[in-house]
Amino acid sequence: MNEKALSLGLSTTHFVTPHGLDDDEHYTTAYELALITDYALNNETFTSIVGTKNYTITINGNPKLISNTNELLGVLNRCLWS
């Protein structure tokens, strides 16, 4: 991730863990996080995942509905294109 960040020109971003939990050496800026997001949104699989409101998974044979809590999902595009 750090190599990728550098290749994207991000100079104030550093990753320590893959899960993103707190660590003093795990940091970025709001601007660079926006650049990472812009880059990620060019990936069709990522865009599909983050654009999904609800999805049912099965754990040990039991269905579990998981929901995206992003309140802008489905609203932002309507606001921009209305």
Wavefront OBJ file of the C-alpha trace (Angstrom):
o trace
v 0.000 0.000 0.000
v 2.828 2.402 0.791
v 4.455 1.723 -2.583
v 1.108 2.341 -4.307
v 0.609 5.554 -2.332
v 4.015 6.792 -3.434
v 3.303 5.833 -7.053
v 0.140 7.962 -6.849
v 2.232 10.902 -5.630
v 0.902 10.782 -2.076
v 3.597 12.161 0.201
v 1.682 12.451 3.485
v 0.092 8.994 3.553
v 1.543 5.954 5.320
v -0.058 2.598 6.026
v 0.893 0.190 8.797
v -1.932 -2.325 8.911
v -4.280 -3.639 6.221
v -7.361 -3.106 8.405
v -6.723 0.568 9.141
v -7.100 0.384 12.908
v -5.339 3.026 14.978
v -1.578 3.171 14.908
v 0.596 6.259 15.363
v 2.375 5.482 12.094
v -0.856 5.029 10.105
v -1.867 8.418 8.642
v -3.066 10.399 5.652
v -4.684 13.750 4.907
v -8.245 14.451 3.834
v -6.943 15.538 0.437
v -4.879 12.416 -0.105
v -7.744 10.215 1.112
v -9.906 11.877 -1.554
v -7.220 11.086 -4.164
v -7.142 7.436 -3.004
v -10.933 7.283 -3.254
v -10.911 8.839 -6.725
v -8.358 6.245 -7.827
v -10.344 3.374 -6.267
v -13.568 4.468 -7.970
v -11.930 3.693 -11.321
v -12.081 0.010 -10.321
v -15.461 -1.424 -11.388
v -15.503 -4.066 -8.638
v -14.800 -1.499 -5.912
v -17.413 0.883 -7.332
v -20.004 -1.892 -7.364
v -19.260 -2.898 -3.776
v -19.382 0.618 -2.309
v -22.483 1.394 -4.388
v -24.479 -1.513 -2.974
v -27.141 -0.531 -0.415
v -27.995 -4.017 0.879
v -26.519 -7.474 0.444
v -27.391 -10.817 1.957
v -24.545 -13.090 2.964
v -24.775 -16.612 4.345
v -22.856 -17.556 7.485
v -23.019 -21.200 8.592
v -26.157 -21.671 6.517
v -27.906 -18.640 7.997
v -28.696 -15.605 5.836
v -27.569 -12.237 7.204
v -28.558 -8.916 5.625
v -25.794 -6.331 5.708
v -26.542 -2.710 4.872
v -24.389 0.176 3.726
v -24.702 3.048 6.228
v -23.541 5.746 3.787
v -26.444 8.209 3.884
v -25.309 9.819 0.615
v -25.600 6.547 -1.297
v -28.260 7.067 -3.949
v -28.796 10.696 -2.953
v -25.680 12.449 -4.200
v -26.153 11.580 -7.873
v -29.782 12.735 -7.767
v -28.668 16.069 -6.302
v -25.955 16.573 -8.908
v -28.040 15.640 -11.912
v -31.480 17.005 -10.952
l 1 2 3 4 5 6 7 8 9 10 11 12 13 14 15 16 17 18 19 20 21 22 23 24 25 26 27 28 29 30 31 32 33 34 35 36 37 38 39 40 41 42 43 44 45 46 47 48 49 50 51 52 53 54 55 56 57 58 59 60 61 62 63 64 65 66 67 68 69 70 71 72 73 74 75 76 77 78 79 80 81 82
